[in-house]
Amino acid sequence: MKKLCFYNFLLFGGLFLFATCISPYEYDGLKTMGRVLVVDGMITNDTTVVDLSWSIPVNDELLQRDTSVFVADAVVRIETNDGTRFEKAEYKGRGKYAIPNGVLEKGKQYRLYVSADGLEYASEFLSPLFTPAIDSLSWRLNQKGDNIYVCVSTHDPENQSYYYRWSYKEIWEFHVELFANGRMENGNRIWHSLTDNTYYCWGRDSSITYILDSSEKLYKNVIAQKVLTKFPLSDERISTLYYIEVKQYQIRKPAYDYYSNVRRNVEQTGSIFSTIPGEIKGNITCLSDPGRITVGYVEVATMVEQKRFFEDLTGVYLPPVQDCAKNFMYIMYELPPGYEYYFLPPELSSSPPIWAPRRCVDCRERGTKNKPSFWPTENL
């Protein structure tokens, strides 16, 4: 029997699509029921963040009826099996809700409750997993010696679970090849100094998919040097100073299986219609209509975090070959396309300005001047 598919939106780190396929019989019911709720989140210590969206069907009239992706008017709260409710969810925009719930307690079970479009939904009650600490953040070269791997290591002597999930944010300081002495902004001449320049900048990035691993088949519950991200030795992230902060969660096997299948669908190039297997249904139920299709999995686990500056990475940095020194231009009046001032003569000077490609003199092409307050270097 041919199946029909609809798009689900995964909001983790960005907007991604994956597809779920259902039978024509289920689809007839879906046309009657309307939109399908998609839930992505994890109940954790301190503050829980949950993303809510509506699926967009691949097929005909439902796509015309439902054009809004993000769920903006839901009631969202965390509940415990003893009746406690954490109800102060703050809407952050783009379907994101933040719920301050404090410390997860042993002996209690937690679930996520959502009311949207006149219907009530909830995840299953789960006892919290207490995630073990991160042992280390490290880096290594691959065998060819042309890529850097940034890695995390951990272990769990209590053997609560053999499954793990990570996410990260990274910041790096870099500078362009040439220090321009000035620039023009709104007709004003601005002279560059160490406190006002386009030479030093900061770049930022974060993980955009689930990072997962399991120690189930190992002799000990140890994760050694799990790769979080990689980049070539010529990447400017390691040119001056690189920093990463990593969050770690221990998860259950059903969560691991669900996240693995979602990740596989997201990452498959040209295979957006790949089906999440029918046995991986997530753990979200529509309380108002138990037969209604819902998508998502809500795990309950504490989060641990570790942060690190990698000062030693600059020692393996291999600067790419630049052509900036070969592309100077001396033009008196007109700004060449794609060029910026390298040398700005004083006013009333008869000397022509010296121009260079913008990428050579203006770091704002690839980053910002927003220096983190905790950054250790004195550069601005």
Buried (B, 14 or more C-beta within 10 A) or exposed (E): EEBBBBBBBBBBBEBBBBBBBBEEEBBEBBEEBBBBBBBBBBBBBEEBBBBBBBBBBBEEEBEEEBEEBBBBEBEBBBBBEEEEEBEEBEBEEBBBBBBEBEEBBEEBBBBBBBBBBEBBBBBBBBBBBBBBEBBEBBBEEEEEEEBBBBBBBBBBEEEBBBBBBBBBBBBBBBBBBBBBBBBEEEEEEBEBEEEEBBBBBBBEBBBBBBBBBBBEEEEEBEBBBBBBBBBEBEBBBBBBBBBBBBBBBBBBEBBBBBBBBBBBBBEEEEEBBBBBEEEBBBBBBBEEBEEBBBBBBBBBBBBBEBEBBBEEBEEEBEEEEBEBEEBBEEEEEEEEEEBBBBBBBEEEEEEEBBBBBBBBBBBEBEBEEEBEEEBEEEBE
